[in-house]
Amino acid sequence: MKGQGILISAFAFALVIAVFAVINVDQVQVNFLFAKTNTPLILVILVSTLLGGLTVGLFGMLRIYKLQKTVKALEKRVGEQPSESDKFEASYAYDGVKESDASDEQPENQPDGEDESKR
């Protein structure tokens, strides 16, 4: 839906520029750094609009490229980090207790079958 709105806006803008350019067909003098020339105003308007659009598009593409590069770098960084379960297993193994041993152990001060709430 957002893409359609942008496309419709672009066509409306292009239509306004085209109408404005067609209305202004007079000859104008364009001064370059090294030369002067007489050119129809319609050409000046259309070329200026085209160059402006290309410039904006180029900067937009450059920004998208940089953002994609950042996303790839961050995804790589996230992939290299251990997950929460890996961290838990590593700290649990560091304590010297294996996972299978932890469920079988009884506290030393309690006899089998008794728990503290019954005392």
N, CA, C and O atoms as a GROMACS GRO file, in nm:
protein
  476
    1MET      N    1   0.082  -0.118   0.000
    1MET     CA    2   0.000   0.000   0.000
    1MET      C    3   0.088   0.126   0.000
    1MET      O    4   0.056   0.225  -0.066
    2LYS      N    5   0.197   0.120   0.076
    2LYS     CA    6   0.287   0.236   0.081
    2LYS      C    7   0.352   0.259  -0.055
    2LYS      O    8   0.371   0.373  -0.096
    3GLY      N    9   0.386   0.151  -0.123
    3GLY     CA   10   0.449   0.163  -0.254
    3GLY      C   11   0.357   0.226  -0.356
    3GLY      O   12   0.401   0.302  -0.442
    4GLN      N   13   0.227   0.195  -0.347
    4GLN     CA   14   0.130   0.255  -0.440
    4GLN      C   15   0.119   0.405  -0.417
    4GLN      O   16   0.109   0.482  -0.512
    5GLY      N   17   0.119   0.446  -0.291
    5GLY     CA   18   0.111   0.589  -0.260
    5GLY      C   19   0.230   0.665  -0.315
    5GLY      O   20   0.217   0.775  -0.368
    6ILE      N   21   0.347   0.605  -0.301
    6ILE     CA   22   0.468   0.669  -0.353
    6ILE      C   23   0.463   0.678  -0.505
    6ILE      O   24   0.500   0.780  -0.563
    7LEU      N   25   0.416   0.571  -0.569
    7LEU     CA   26   0.407   0.570  -0.715
    7LEU      C   27   0.307   0.674  -0.765
    7LEU      O   28   0.334   0.745  -0.862
    8ILE      N   29   0.192   0.684  -0.700
    8ILE     CA   30   0.092   0.784  -0.739
    8ILE      C   31   0.146   0.925  -0.718
    8ILE      O   32   0.125   1.013  -0.801
    9SER      N   33   0.215   0.946  -0.606
    9SER     CA   34   0.275   1.078  -0.580
    9SER      C   35   0.379   1.112  -0.685
    9SER      O   36   0.388   1.227  -0.730
   10ALA      N   37   0.458   1.015  -0.725
   10ALA     CA   38   0.561   1.038  -0.828
   10ALA      C   39   0.497   1.076  -0.961
   10ALA      O   40   0.544   1.166  -1.029
   11PHE      N   41   0.390   1.006  -0.999
   11PHE     CA   42   0.322   1.039  -1.124
   11PHE      C   43   0.258   1.179  -1.118
   11PHE      O   44   0.263   1.253  -1.215
   12ALA      N   45   0.200   1.214  -1.004
   12ALA     CA   46   0.140   1.346  -0.989
   12ALA      C   47   0.247   1.454  -1.000
   12ALA      O   48   0.227   1.556  -1.066
   13PHE      N   49   0.361   1.432  -0.934
   13PHE     CA   50   0.471   1.528  -0.941
   13PHE      C   51   0.522   1.540  -1.085
   13PHE      O   52   0.549   1.651  -1.132
   14ALA      N   53   0.536   1.428  -1.153
   14ALA     CA   54   0.583   1.430  -1.292
   14ALA      C   55   0.484   1.505  -1.382
   14ALA      O   56   0.526   1.577  -1.472
   15LEU      N   57   0.355   1.488  -1.357
   15LEU     CA   58   0.254   1.558  -1.435
   15LEU      C   59   0.262   1.709  -1.413
   15LEU      O   60   0.254   1.787  -1.508
   16VAL      N   61   0.278   1.750  -1.288
   16VAL     CA   62   0.290   1.894  -1.256
   16VAL      C   63   0.414   1.952  -1.324
   16VAL      O   64   0.407   2.061  -1.382
   17ILE      N   65   0.524   1.882  -1.317
   17ILE     CA   66   0.648   1.930  -1.381
   17ILE      C   67   0.630   1.938  -1.533
   17ILE      O   68   0.674   2.035  -1.595
   18ALA      N   69   0.566   1.837  -1.592
   18ALA     CA   70   0.547   1.837  -1.737
   18ALA      C   71   0.458   1.954  -1.780
   18ALA      O   72   0.489   2.022  -1.878
   19VAL      N   73   0.348   1.978  -1.709
   19VAL     CA   74   0.260   2.090  -1.742
   19VAL      C   75   0.335   2.222  -1.727
   19VAL      O   76   0.326   2.310  -1.813
   20PHE      N   77   0.409   2.237  -1.618
   20PHE     CA   78   0.487   2.359  -1.595
   20PHE      C   79   0.589   2.379  -1.706
   20PHE      O   80   0.610   2.491  -1.752
   21ALA      N   81   0.652   2.272  -1.749
   21ALA     CA   82   0.754   2.282  -1.854
   21ALA      C   83   0.692   2.318  -1.988
   21ALA      O   84   0.748   2.398  -2.063
   22VAL      N   85   0.576   2.261  -2.020
   22VAL     CA   86   0.511   2.288  -2.148
   22VAL      C   87   0.463   2.433  -2.155
   22VAL      O   88   0.466   2.494  -2.262
   23ILE      N   89   0.420   2.488  -2.043
   23ILE     CA   90   0.376   2.628  -2.041
   23ILE      C   91   0.494   2.722  -2.067
   23ILE      O   92   0.476   2.827  -2.128
   24ASN      N   93   0.613   2.686  -2.021
   24ASN     CA   94   0.731   2.772  -2.034
   24ASN      C   95   0.819   2.724  -2.149
   24ASN      O   96   0.914   2.649  -2.130
   25VAL      N   97   0.786   2.770  -2.269
   25VAL     CA   98   0.862   2.727  -2.387
   25VAL      C   99   0.952   2.838  -2.442
   25VAL      O  100   1.013   2.820  -2.547
   26ASP      N  101   0.961   2.949  -2.374
   26ASP     CA  102   1.043   3.061  -2.420
   26ASP      C  103   1.191   3.023  -2.421
   26ASP      O  104   1.234   2.932  -2.350
   27GLN      N  105   1.265   3.095  -2.502
   27GLN     CA  106   1.411   3.078  -2.506
   27GLN      C  107   1.473   3.153  -2.388
   27GLN      O  108   1.435   3.266  -2.359
   28VAL      N  109   1.568   3.088  -2.321
   28VAL     CA  110   1.639   3.153  -2.211
   28VAL      C  111   1.789   3.137  -2.235
   28VAL      O  112   1.834   3.042  -2.300
   29GLN      N  113   1.865   3.231  -2.180
   29GLN     CA  114   2.010   3.222  -2.191
   29GLN      C  115   2.063   3.148  -2.069
   29GLN      O  116   2.036   3.187  -1.955
   30VAL      N  117   2.137   3.041  -2.093
   30VAL     CA  118   2.196   2.961  -1.986
   30VAL      C  119   2.346   2.990  -1.984
   30VAL      O  120   2.414   2.977  -2.086
   31ASN      N  121   2.396   3.031  -1.868
   31ASN     CA  122   2.538   3.065  -1.853
   31ASN      C  123   2.610   2.949  -1.784
   31ASN      O  124   2.582   2.916  -1.669
   32PHE      N  125   2.702   2.888  -1.855
   32PHE     CA  126   2.790   2.788  -1.797
   32PHE      C  127   2.918   2.859  -1.754
   32PHE      O  128   2.932   2.979  -1.777
   33LEU      N  129   3.009   2.790  -1.693
   33LEU     CA  130   3.135   2.852  -1.652
   33LEU      C  131   3.215   2.902  -1.772
   33LEU      O  132   3.283   3.004  -1.763
   34PHE      N  133   3.208   2.830  -1.881
   34PHE     CA  134   3.292   2.863  -1.996
   34PHE      C  135   3.214   2.905  -2.120
   34PHE      O  136   3.276   2.941  -2.220
   35ALA      N  137   3.081   2.901  -2.117
   35ALA     CA  138   3.004   2.934  -2.237
   35ALA      C  139   2.864   2.983  -2.201
   35ALA      O  140   2.818   2.966  -2.088
   36LYS      N  141   2.800   3.045  -2.300
   36LYS     CA  142   2.661   3.088  -2.288
   36LYS      C  143   2.584   3.027  -2.404
   36LYS      O  144   2.637   3.014  -2.515
   37THR      N  145   2.459   2.990  -2.378
   37THR     CA  146   2.378   2.932  -2.484
   37THR      C  147   2.231   2.970  -2.464
   37THR      O  148   2.186   2.989  -2.351
   38ASN      N  149   2.159   2.979  -2.573
   38ASN     CA  150   2.014   3.000  -2.568
   38ASN      C  151   1.945   2.864  -2.582
   38ASN      O  152   1.968   2.792  -2.678
   39THR      N  153   1.862   2.832  -2.484
   39THR     CA  154   1.796   2.702  -2.478
   39THR      C  155   1.650   2.723  -2.441
   39THR      O  156   1.618   2.815  -2.366
   40PRO      N  157   1.561   2.640  -2.493
   40PRO     CA  158   1.421   2.651  -2.451
   40PRO      C  159   1.408   2.620  -2.301
   40PRO      O  160   1.472   2.529  -2.249
   41LEU      N  161   1.324   2.697  -2.234
   41LEU     CA  162   1.307   2.680  -2.090
   41LEU      C  163   1.254   2.541  -2.055
   41LEU      O  164   1.285   2.488  -1.949
   42ILE      N  165   1.175   2.483  -2.143
   42ILE     CA  166   1.122   2.348  -2.119
   42ILE      C  167   1.237   2.248  -2.102
   42ILE      O  168   1.230   2.159  -2.017
   43LEU      N  169   1.342   2.264  -2.182
   43LEU     CA  170   1.458   2.175  -2.171
   43LEU      C  171   1.531   2.197  -2.039
   43LEU      O  172   1.573   2.101  -1.975
   44VAL      N  173   1.547   2.322  -1.999
   44VAL     CA  174   1.616   2.353  -1.874
   44VAL      C  175   1.539   2.292  -1.757
   44VAL      O  176   1.600   2.233  -1.667
   45ILE      N  177   1.408   2.307  -1.757
   45ILE     CA  178   1.325   2.255  -1.648
   45ILE      C  179   1.332   2.102  -1.642
   45ILE      O  180   1.353   2.045  -1.536
   46LEU      N  181   1.315   2.038  -1.756
   46LEU     CA  182   1.315   1.891  -1.759
   46LEU      C  183   1.451   1.832  -1.723
   46LEU      O  184   1.459   1.735  -1.648
   47VAL      N  185   1.558   1.891  -1.775
   47VAL     CA  186   1.693   1.841  -1.744
   47VAL      C  187   1.725   1.863  -1.596
   47VAL      O  188   1.784   1.776  -1.532
   48SER      N  189   1.688   1.978  -1.543
   48SER     CA  190   1.712   2.006  -1.401
   48SER      C  191   1.636   1.908  -1.312
   48SER      O  192   1.690   1.858  -1.214
   49THR      N  193   1.512   1.881  -1.346
   49THR     CA  194   1.430   1.786  -1.270
   49THR      C  195   1.490   1.646  -1.278
   49THR      O  196   1.499   1.576  -1.177
   50LEU      N  197   1.531   1.607  -1.397
   50LEU     CA  198   1.590   1.475  -1.415
   50LEU      C  199   1.719   1.460  -1.336
   50LEU      O  200   1.740   1.358  -1.268
   51LEU      N  201   1.807   1.560  -1.344
   51LEU     CA  202   1.932   1.553  -1.268
   51LEU      C  203   1.908   1.554  -1.118
   51LEU      O  204   1.978   1.484  -1.043
   52GLY      N  205   1.811   1.631  -1.072
   52GLY     CA  206   1.777   1.632  -0.930
   52GLY      C  207   1.725   1.496  -0.884
   52GLY      O  208   1.763   1.448  -0.777
   53GLY      N  209   1.639   1.435  -0.964
   53GLY     CA  210   1.587   1.302  -0.930
   53GLY      C  211   1.696   1.197  -0.927
   53GLY      O  212   1.698   1.111  -0.839
   54LEU      N  213   1.786   1.203  -1.025
   54LEU     CA  214   1.896   1.107  -1.028
   54LEU      C  215   1.989   1.125  -0.907
   54LEU      O  216   2.037   1.026  -0.851
   55THR      N  217   2.013   1.249  -0.868
   55THR     CA  218   2.099   1.275  -0.752
   55THR      C  219   2.036   1.220  -0.625
   55THR      O  220   2.103   1.154  -0.545
   56VAL      N  221   1.908   1.248  -0.606
   56VAL     CA  222   1.838   1.197  -0.487
   56VAL      C  223   1.836   1.045  -0.488
   56VAL      O  224   1.858   0.981  -0.384
   57GLY      N  225   1.810   0.986  -0.604
   57GLY     CA  226   1.810   0.840  -0.615
   57GLY      C  227   1.945   0.779  -0.584
   57GLY      O  228   1.953   0.675  -0.519
   58LEU      N  229   2.051   0.843  -0.630
   58LEU     CA  230   2.186   0.794  -0.604
   58LEU      C  231   2.219   0.797  -0.456
   58LEU      O  232   2.273   0.700  -0.402
   59PHE      N  233   2.185   0.908  -0.389
   59PHE     CA  234   2.210   0.916  -0.246
   59PHE      C  235   2.123   0.816  -0.169
   59PHE      O  236   2.167   0.760  -0.069
   60GLY      N  237   2.001   0.794  -0.216
   60GLY     CA  238   1.914   0.695  -0.153
   60GLY      C  239   1.972   0.554  -0.166
   60GLY      O  240   1.970   0.476  -0.070
   61MET      N  241   2.022   0.522  -0.285
   61MET     CA  242   2.082   0.390  -0.306
   61MET      C  243   2.208   0.373  -0.221
   61MET      O  244   2.233   0.265  -0.168
   62LEU      N  245   2.286   0.479  -0.208
   62LEU     CA  246   2.406   0.474  -0.125
   62LEU      C  247   2.370   0.447   0.021
   62LEU      O  248   2.435   0.368   0.088
   63ARG      N  249   2.266   0.514   0.068
   63ARG     CA  250   2.221   0.493   0.206
   63ARG      C  251   2.171   0.350   0.227
   63ARG      O  252   2.201   0.288   0.328
   64ILE      N  253   2.095   0.299   0.131
   64ILE     CA  254   2.044   0.162   0.141
   64ILE      C  255   2.161   0.064   0.144
   64ILE      O  256   2.160  -0.031   0.222
   65TYR      N  257   2.262   0.085   0.060
   65TYR     CA  258   2.379  -0.002   0.057
   65TYR      C  259   2.449  -0.002   0.193
   65TYR      O  260   2.486  -0.108   0.244
   66LYS      N  261   2.467   0.116   0.251
   66LYS     CA  262   2.534   0.124   0.382
   66LYS      C  263   2.452   0.054   0.490
   66LYS      O  264   2.508  -0.015   0.575
   67LEU      N  265   2.321   0.071   0.486
   67LEU     CA  266   2.235   0.007   0.586
   67LEU      C  267   2.237  -0.145   0.571
   67LEU      O  268   2.239  -0.217   0.670
   68GLN      N  269   2.236  -0.195   0.447
   68GLN     CA  270   2.244  -0.339   0.425
   68GLN      C  271   2.377  -0.394   0.475
   68GLN      O  272   2.382  -0.502   0.533
   69LYS      N  273   2.484  -0.321   0.454
   69LYS     CA  274   2.615  -0.362   0.501
   69LYS      C  275   2.617  -0.369   0.654
   69LYS      O  276   2.673  -0.462   0.712
   70THR      N  277   2.555  -0.270   0.719
   70THR     CA  278   2.546  -0.269   0.865
   70THR      C  279   2.464  -0.386   0.916
   70THR      O  280   2.501  -0.450   1.014
   71VAL      N  281   2.352  -0.415   0.850
   71VAL     CA  282   2.266  -0.528   0.890
   71VAL      C  283   2.343  -0.659   0.879
   71VAL      O  284   2.335  -0.742   0.970
   72LYS      N  285   2.416  -0.679   0.771
   72LYS     CA  286   2.494  -0.802   0.755
   72LYS      C  287   2.599  -0.816   0.863
   72LYS      O  288   2.620  -0.925   0.917
   73ALA      N  289   2.665  -0.706   0.896
   73ALA     CA  290   2.768  -0.710   1.001
   73ALA      C  291   2.706  -0.743   1.136
   73ALA      O  292   2.762  -0.821   1.212
   74LEU      N  293   2.590  -0.684   1.166
   74LEU     CA  294   2.524  -0.712   1.293
   74LEU      C  295   2.470  -0.854   1.299
   74LEU      O  296   2.476  -0.918   1.404
   75GLU      N  297   2.417  -0.905   1.187
   75GLU     CA  298   2.370  -1.044   1.184
   75GLU      C  299   2.486  -1.140   1.206
   75GLU      O  300   2.471  -1.241   1.274
   76LYS      N  301   2.600  -1.109   1.149
   76LYS     CA  302   2.718  -1.193   1.168
   76LYS      C  303   2.761  -1.191   1.314
   76LYS      O  304   2.797  -1.294   1.370
   77ARG      N  305   2.756  -1.072   1.374
   77ARG     CA  306   2.793  -1.059   1.515
   77ARG      C  307   2.698  -1.136   1.606
   77ARG      O  308   2.741  -1.200   1.702
   78VAL      N  309   2.570  -1.131   1.576
   78VAL     CA  310   2.471  -1.204   1.656
   78VAL      C  311   2.491  -1.354   1.639
   78VAL      O  312   2.477  -1.429   1.736
   79GLY      N  313   2.524  -1.398   1.519
   79GLY     CA  314   2.547  -1.540   1.495
   79GLY      C  315   2.669  -1.593   1.568
   79GLY      O  316   2.674  -1.711   1.601
   80GLU      N  317   2.767  -1.508   1.592
   80GLU     CA  318   2.888  -1.550   1.661
   80GLU      C  319   2.870  -1.557   1.812
   80GLU      O  320   2.946  -1.626   1.880
   81GLN      N  321   2.773  -1.485   1.866
   81GLN     CA  322   2.753  -1.483   2.010
   81GLN      C  323   2.684  -1.611   2.055
   81GLN      O  324   2.595  -1.661   1.986
   82PRO      N  325   2.724  -1.666   2.171
   82PRO     CA  326   2.657  -1.786   2.220
   82PRO      C  327   2.515  -1.752   2.266
   82PRO      O  328   2.488  -1.641   2.311
   83SER      N  329   2.426  -1.850   2.252
   83SER     CA  330   2.288  -1.828   2.294
   83SER      C  331   2.279  -1.833   2.446
   83SER      O  332   2.376  -1.869   2.513
   84GLU      N  333   2.165  -1.797   2.500
   84GLU     CA  334   2.146  -1.796   2.645
   84GLU      C  335   2.159  -1.936   2.702
   84GLU      O  336   2.215  -1.954   2.810
   85SER      N  337   2.107  -2.038   2.631
   85SER     CA  338   2.117  -2.175   2.682
   85SER      C  339   2.263  -2.223   2.683
   85SER      O  340   2.303  -2.298   2.772
   86ASP      N  341   2.342  -2.180   2.584
   86ASP     CA  342   2.484  -2.216   2.584
   86ASP      C  343   2.556  -2.153   2.702
   86ASP      O  344   2.641  -2.217   2.765
   87LYS      N  345   2.522  -2.029   2.733
   87LYS     CA  346   2.583  -1.962   2.848
   87LYS      C  347   2.546  -2.034   2.977
   87LYS      O  348   2.631  -2.052   3.065
   88PHE      N  349   2.420  -2.075   2.989
   88PHE     CA  350   2.373  -2.144   3.109
   88PHE      C  351   2.444  -2.278   3.124
   88PHE      O  352   2.490  -2.312   3.233
   89GLU      N  353   2.452  -2.353   3.014
   89GLU     CA  354   2.520  -2.483   3.020
   89GLU      C  355   2.667  -2.467   3.054
   89GLU      O  356   2.723  -2.547   3.129
   90ALA      N  357   2.730  -2.364   3.000
   90ALA     CA  358   2.871  -2.341   3.027
   90ALA      C  359   2.893  -2.306   3.174
   90ALA      O  360   2.988  -2.354   3.235
   91SER      N  361   2.808  -2.222   3.230
   91SER     CA  362   2.825  -2.186   3.372
   91SER      C  363   2.789  -2.303   3.462
   91SER      O  364   2.849  -2.319   3.568
   92TYR      N  365   2.694  -2.384   3.422
   92TYR     CA  366   2.653  -2.501   3.500
   92TYR      C  367   2.765  -2.604   3.500
   92TYR      O  368   2.794  -2.665   3.603
   93ALA      N  369   2.828  -2.625   3.384
   93ALA     CA  370   2.939  -2.719   3.374
   93ALA      C  371   3.061  -2.666   3.449
   93ALA      O  372   3.140  -2.744   3.502
   94TYR      N  373   3.078  -2.537   3.455
   94TYR     CA  374   3.190  -2.476   3.525
   94TYR      C  375   3.181  -2.503   3.675
   94TYR      O  376   3.284  -2.514   3.741
   95ASP      N  377   3.060  -2.513   3.729
   95ASP     CA  378   3.042  -2.540   3.872
   95ASP      C  379   3.080  -2.682   3.909
   95ASP      O  380   3.083  -2.716   4.028
   96GLY      N  381   3.108  -2.765   3.812
   96GLY     CA  382   3.151  -2.902   3.840
   96GLY      C  383   3.036  -2.999   3.853
   96GLY      O  384   3.058  -3.114   3.893
   97VAL      N  385   2.917  -2.960   3.821
   97VAL     CA  386   2.801  -3.048   3.832
   97VAL      C  387   2.753  -3.078   3.692
   97VAL      O  388   2.732  -2.988   3.611
   98LYS      N  389   2.738  -3.206   3.663
   98LYS     CA  390   2.686  -3.246   3.534
   98LYS      C  391   2.535  -3.244   3.540
   98LYS      O  392   2.476  -3.255   3.648
   99GLU      N  393   2.471  -3.230   3.426
   99GLU     CA  394   2.326  -3.221   3.422
   99GLU      C  395   2.261  -3.349   3.471
   99GLU      O  396   2.159  -3.342   3.541
  100SER      N  397   2.316  -3.465   3.438
  100SER     CA  398   2.257  -3.592   3.481
  100SER      C  399   2.278  -3.614   3.630
  100SER      O  400   2.194  -3.677   3.695
  101ASP      N  401   2.387  -3.564   3.687
  101ASP     CA  402   2.414  -3.580   3.830
  101ASP      C  403   2.324  -3.490   3.914
  101ASP      O  404   2.290  -3.527   4.027
  102ALA      N  405   2.284  -3.376   3.863
  102ALA     CA  406   2.209  -3.278   3.941
  102ALA      C  407   2.071  -3.328   3.979
  102ALA      O  408   2.023  -3.297   4.088
  103SER      N  409   2.006  -3.404   3.894
  103SER     CA  410   1.871  -3.451   3.925
  103SER      C  411   1.873  -3.569   4.021
  103SER      O  412   1.773  -3.592   4.090
  104ASP      N  413   1.981  -3.646   4.029
  104ASP     CA  414   1.989  -3.764   4.115
  104ASP      C  415   2.036  -3.733   4.256
  104ASP      O  416   2.020  -3.816   4.344
  105GLU      N  417   2.092  -3.617   4.279
  105GLU     CA  418   2.152  -3.586   4.409
  105GLU      C  419   2.045  -3.555   4.513
  105GLU      O  420   1.945  -3.490   4.483
  106GLN      N  421   2.068  -3.601   4.636
  106GLN     CA  422   1.984  -3.568   4.753
  106GLN      C  423   2.071  -3.485   4.847
  106GLN      O  424   2.191  -3.510   4.856
  107PRO      N  425   2.014  -3.390   4.916
  107PRO     CA  426   2.094  -3.317   5.014
  107PRO      C  427   2.143  -3.412   5.122
  107PRO      O  428   2.073  -3.506   5.160
  108GLU      N  429   2.264  -3.388   5.172
  108GLU     CA  430   2.328  -3.479   5.266
  108GLU      C  431   2.258  -3.484   5.401
  108GLU      O  432   2.261  -3.588   5.467
  109ASN      N  433   2.196  -3.376   5.445
  109ASN     CA  434   2.137  -3.374   5.578
  109ASN      C  435   1.993  -3.425   5.581
  109ASN      O  436   1.934  -3.431   5.689
  110GLN      N  437   1.935  -3.462   5.467
  110GLN     CA  438   1.798  -3.513   5.464
  110GLN      C  439   1.798  -3.661   5.429
  110GLN      O  440   1.863  -3.701   5.333
  111PRO      N  441   1.727  -3.741   5.506
  111PRO     CA  442   1.713  -3.882   5.469
  111PRO      C  443   1.621  -3.895   5.348
  111PRO      O  444   1.543  -3.804   5.318
  112ASP      N  445   1.631  -4.010   5.279
  112ASP     CA  446   1.548  -4.033   5.161
  112ASP      C  447   1.401  -4.029   5.197
  112ASP      O  448   1.360  -4.083   5.300
  113GLY      N  449   1.321  -3.965   5.112
  113GLY     CA  450   1.177  -3.963   5.130
  113GLY      C  451   1.126  -3.851   5.219
  113GLY      O  452   1.005  -3.830   5.223
  114GLU      N  453   1.209  -3.779   5.288
  114GLU     CA  454   1.165  -3.670   5.375
  114GLU      C  455   1.201  -3.537   5.312
  114GLU      O  456   1.305  -3.523   5.248
  115ASP      N  457   1.113  -3.441   5.328
  115ASP     CA  458   1.150  -3.307   5.287
  115ASP      C  459   1.139  -3.213   5.405
  115ASP      O  460   1.085  -3.251   5.509
  116GLU      N  461   1.186  -3.096   5.391
  116GLU     CA  462   1.198  -3.003   5.502
  116GLU      C  463   1.064  -2.956   5.555
  116GLU      O  464   1.054  -2.921   5.673
  117SER      N  465   0.960  -2.955   5.474
  117SER     CA  466   0.831  -2.904   5.518
  117SER      C  467   0.765  -2.997   5.619
  117SER      O  468   0.679  -2.952   5.696
  118LYS      N  469   0.801  -3.125   5.622
  118LYS     CA  470   0.741  -3.220   5.715
  118LYS      C  471   0.810  -3.218   5.850
  118LYS      O  472   0.754  -3.275   5.944
  119ARG      N  473   0.920  -3.159   5.865
  119ARG     CA  474   0.995  -3.158   5.991
  119ARG      C  475   0.934  -3.069   6.091
  119ARG      O  476   0.985  -3.057   6.203
   0.00000   0.00000   0.00000
